[in-house]
Amino acid sequence: MMMQLELADTWQKGKRKNDYNLLFDDWSEADMRSLVRHYRNHPSVIMWSIGNEMPDQTTDQGVIIARNLTAYCHDEDPTRPTSLGCNKRDAVFRDIVNQVDIFGLNYFHKTYPVFKEQNPTRRYHASETSSATSSRGEYFFPVTTDVNDSRSGFQLSSYDMTTIGWGCAPEVQFKMNEEYPFMSGEFVWTGFDYLGEPTPYNKDLTNLLNFSDPNELEKARKELEELSKIKTPSRSSYFGIVDLCGFPKDRYYNYKSYWRPDVPTVHILPHWKWQERIGEITPVHIYTSGDAVELFLNGKSLGRREKAHSYDRLTWDDVRYEPGSLRAIAYKNGQKWAEELVETTGKPAALQVTAEKTELKNDGTDLSFIRVAVVDSQGRVVPRSKNHLKFSVTGPAEIIATDNGDATSLLPFQLSERDAYNGLALVILRSQYMKQGKVVLTVESKGLPKQKIALKVE
């Protein structure tokens, strides 16, 4: 894992009432030096960031601050470059670009060549990219790229076609990275969903206009004005490659296919349980690290698609839904590479409980993350199932959190019960200090057999 470590997101100008700007003049040098000293022997660290989206990045004083912070970094560690995250277009045309070793661009993917032309000797990286939005296991029809048309109960479609105005789909960013190799790499916003910023359902979005491309500013302003009228029940973002529990969204397989071309991968979306859509157009999209895929519906070939570029997703937009199975066979260099089967499942029949690890240390801090799935009689996760689950534990461990990855759930993490969200939920157990022995987690749901799993604390 390669890491960039960052000082702060404010300098002398703050964003909130009690921001770091109150301490900046007195403490920024000491904090910057301390950060570098503490982590400079860690081989994972490749770069120091002196700040992200600072309000004073477009001021003359900001240039001086950037120069000083970079000097502190180089003084403590002359082996690694410095960077910052820029989200204001004007900053790219100011001298602050020359105060760090690798200038970070937050979005602006459409204007990379403009910046390179302006500063041909500068090095860049994409310090924030994509801001794609989706909810795990949610699919809306018709498939659309309009974020406003994809909402249903404050969820966003996992067809991965919607992004916020300043962002882009993952494959669009992949394309830009390949076309403009002076961009040394990208950091995606974000890996995980996170608490706060439930965009596009924020109540106040006016501050986000700073990110918009000038050519789309008026369109973005109107869109944000409409969205800001919505009172959202959401607690968390929709940007994650995985949800708040760490369960992969479909988009996860897009990144896996592109970032790990050496790993055989093929992934079908959506799920195939649409009893209300028999005979209706239900598009099928596929991510793969192969270079071609043939898709079969109930054994009948729907044709073979080939990638024109390494970053392409493959689509079959005219598939009419019928119960049964979808099978995707991926090929690479003419040879079979990977295969996936998605089937119409039965109704919920059982609970499947899987622990990340079954042995914990008795230090009072060791955790086990336990996945709970609602499955049919054949052990397949049932899409859209939302069975109510109750959890209890015996032995030297305690439940410290439960969740399901639903951005609209406002239930406390400390509850010992909650609904599954699209078939899945999470329980986190923590060992008790200086105690040892057998731990049993019990999961119950009305109408389904009780399920237990045993762990050990040593």
ChimeraX attribute file (.defattr): number of C-alpha atoms within 10 A of each C-alpha:
attribute: neighborCount
match mode: 1-to-1
recipient: residues
	/A:1	6
	/A:2	9
	/A:3	13
	/A:4	15
	/A:5	18
	/A:6	19
	/A:7	19
	/A:8	20
	/A:9	20
	/A:10	22
	/A:11	27
	/A:12	19
	/A:13	17
	/A:14	17
	/A:15	15
	/A:16	9
	/A:17	8
	/A:18	9
	/A:19	16
	/A:20	19
	/A:21	20
	/A:22	15
	/A:23	12
	/A:24	18
	/A:25	12
	/A:26	10
	/A:27	12
	/A:28	22
	/A:29	16
	/A:30	11
	/A:31	15
	/A:32	21
	/A:33	19
	/A:34	15
	/A:35	17
	/A:36	22
	/A:37	13
	/A:38	9
	/A:39	13
	/A:40	19
	/A:41	10
	/A:42	9
	/A:43	10
	/A:44	12
	/A:45	16
	/A:46	16
	/A:47	22
	/A:48	28
	/A:49	25
	/A:50	28
	/A:51	22
	/A:52	23
	/A:53	19
	/A:54	22
	/A:55	18
	/A:56	17
	/A:57	28
	/A:58	19
	/A:59	15
	/A:60	12
	/A:61	13
	/A:62	21
	/A:63	20
	/A:64	13
	/A:65	21
	/A:66	23
	/A:67	17
	/A:68	16
	/A:69	22
	/A:70	21
	/A:71	18
	/A:72	20
	/A:73	26
	/A:74	17
	/A:75	12
	/A:76	16
	/A:77	16
	/A:78	11
	/A:79	11
	/A:80	14
	/A:81	18
	/A:82	26
	/A:83	28
	/A:84	32
	/A:85	24
	/A:86	28
	/A:87	23
	/A:88	20
	/A:89	19
	/A:90	11
	/A:91	17
	/A:92	22
	/A:93	13
	/A:94	14
	/A:95	16
	/A:96	23
	/A:97	23
	/A:98	17
	/A:99	21
	/A:100	24
	/A:101	18
	/A:102	24
	/A:103	25
	/A:104	30
	/A:105	27
	/A:106	27
	/A:107	28
	/A:108	22
	/A:109	22
	/A:110	14
	/A:111	12
	/A:112	19
	/A:113	15
	/A:114	12
	/A:115	16
	/A:116	17
	/A:117	10
	/A:118	11
	/A:119	14
	/A:120	11
	/A:121	10
	/A:122	16
	/A:123	18
	/A:124	23
	/A:125	21
	/A:126	25
	/A:127	24
	/A:128	22
	/A:129	23
	/A:130	26
	/A:131	24
	/A:132	24
	/A:133	30
	/A:134	31
	/A:135	27
	/A:136	25
	/A:137	22
	/A:138	21
	/A:139	22
	/A:140	17
	/A:141	12
	/A:142	11
	/A:143	19
	/A:144	15
	/A:145	15
	/A:146	12
	/A:147	18
	/A:148	14
	/A:149	15
	/A:150	24
	/A:151	17
	/A:152	12
	/A:153	10
	/A:154	16
	/A:155	23
	/A:156	27
	/A:157	24
	/A:158	22
	/A:159	27
	/A:160	23
	/A:161	19
	/A:162	24
	/A:163	23
	/A:164	20
	/A:165	22
	/A:166	23
	/A:167	25
	/A:168	21
	/A:169	19
	/A:170	22
	/A:171	18
	/A:172	15
	/A:173	21
	/A:174	20
	/A:175	15
	/A:176	16
	/A:177	19
	/A:178	13
	/A:179	12
	/A:180	13
	/A:181	11
	/A:182	17
	/A:183	20
	/A:184	13
	/A:185	15
	/A:186	20
	/A:187	16
	/A:188	21
	/A:189	19
	/A:190	19
	/A:191	15
	/A:192	18
	/A:193	25
	/A:194	19
	/A:195	13
	/A:196	13
	/A:197	18
	/A:198	22
	/A:199	21
	/A:200	26
	/A:201	24
	/A:202	22
	/A:203	18
	/A:204	17
	/A:205	19
	/A:206	13
	/A:207	8
	/A:208	15
	/A:209	16
	/A:210	13
	/A:211	20
	/A:212	22
	/A:213	19
	/A:214	12
	/A:215	8
	/A:216	11
	/A:217	16
	/A:218	13
	/A:219	12
	/A:220	20
	/A:221	17
	/A:222	11
	/A:223	16
	/A:224	22
	/A:225	14
	/A:226	11
	/A:227	19
	/A:228	17
	/A:229	13
	/A:230	14
	/A:231	11
	/A:232	17
	/A:233	16
	/A:234	22
	/A:235	19
	/A:236	24
	/A:237	25
	/A:238	32
	/A:239	25
	/A:240	26
	/A:241	28
	/A:242	23
	/A:243	25
	/A:244	22
	/A:245	21
	/A:246	17
	/A:247	18
	/A:248	16
	/A:249	20
	/A:250	24
	/A:251	24
	/A:252	17
	/A:253	21
	/A:254	25
	/A:255	20
	/A:256	18
	/A:257	24
	/A:258	21
	/A:259	13
	/A:260	13
	/A:261	15
	/A:262	11
	/A:263	15
	/A:264	18
	/A:265	21
	/A:266	24
	/A:267	25
	/A:268	23
	/A:269	20
	/A:270	21
	/A:271	20
	/A:272	21
	/A:273	21
	/A:274	16
	/A:275	11
	/A:276	8
	/A:277	13
	/A:278	13
	/A:279	12
	/A:280	13
	/A:281	16
	/A:282	23
	/A:283	18
	/A:284	21
	/A:285	17
	/A:286	22
	/A:287	26
	/A:288	34
	/A:289	30
	/A:290	27
	/A:291	22
	/A:292	21
	/A:293	27
	/A:294	17
	/A:295	25
	/A:296	17
	/A:297	19
	/A:298	14
	/A:299	11
	/A:300	10
	/A:301	13
	/A:302	15
	/A:303	10
	/A:304	15
	/A:305	17
	/A:306	15
	/A:307	15
	/A:308	11
	/A:309	10
	/A:310	17
	/A:311	23
	/A:312	22
	/A:313	18
	/A:314	21
	/A:315	17
	/A:316	15
	/A:317	12
	/A:318	12
	/A:319	15
	/A:320	14
	/A:321	20
	/A:322	20
	/A:323	17
	/A:324	14
	/A:325	18
	/A:326	24
	/A:327	21
	/A:328	23
	/A:329	20
	/A:330	29
	/A:331	21
	/A:332	15
	/A:333	9
	/A:334	10
	/A:335	11
	/A:336	14
	/A:337	20
	/A:338	19
	/A:339	19
	/A:340	14
	/A:341	14
	/A:342	19
	/A:343	16
	/A:344	18
	/A:345	22
	/A:346	16
	/A:347	15
	/A:348	23
	/A:349	17
	/A:350	22
	/A:351	26
	/A:352	19
	/A:353	19
	/A:354	14
	/A:355	18
	/A:356	11
	/A:357	12
	/A:358	16
	/A:359	18
	/A:360	23
	/A:361	18
	/A:362	20
	/A:363	15
	/A:364	16
	/A:365	12
	/A:366	16
	/A:367	20
	/A:368	19
	/A:369	19
	/A:370	20
	/A:371	19
	/A:372	22
	/A:373	25
	/A:374	29
	/A:375	22
	/A:376	17
	/A:377	13
	/A:378	11
	/A:379	16
	/A:380	21
	/A:381	24
	/A:382	23
	/A:383	24
	/A:384	16
	/A:385	18
	/A:386	18
	/A:387	23
	/A:388	13
	/A:389	18
	/A:390	16
	/A:391	18
	/A:392	14
	/A:393	18
	/A:394	13
	/A:395	18
	/A:396	23
	/A:397	28
	/A:398	18
	/A:399	21
	/A:400	15
	/A:401	17
	/A:402	23
	/A:403	24
	/A:404	25
	/A:405	23
	/A:406	23
	/A:407	25
	/A:408	16
	/A:409	17
	/A:410	11
	/A:411	12
	/A:412	11
	/A:413	17
	/A:414	13
	/A:415	14
	/A:416	18
	/A:417	20
	/A:418	21
	/A:419	19
	/A:420	22
	/A:421	25
	/A:422	22
	/A:423	22
	/A:424	28
	/A:425	25
	/A:426	24
	/A:427	25
	/A:428	20
	/A:429	24
	/A:430	22
	/A:431	27
	/A:432	19
	/A:433	15
	/A:434	12
	/A:435	15
	/A:436	18
	/A:437	13
	/A:438	14
	/A:439	22
	/A:440	16
	/A:441	21
	/A:442	16
	/A:443	23
	/A:444	19
	/A:445	18
	/A:446	10
	/A:447	10
	/A:448	14
	/A:449	12
	/A:450	13
	/A:451	16
	/A:452	16
	/A:453	16
	/A:454	15
	/A:455	19
	/A:456	19
	/A:457	23
	/A:458	14
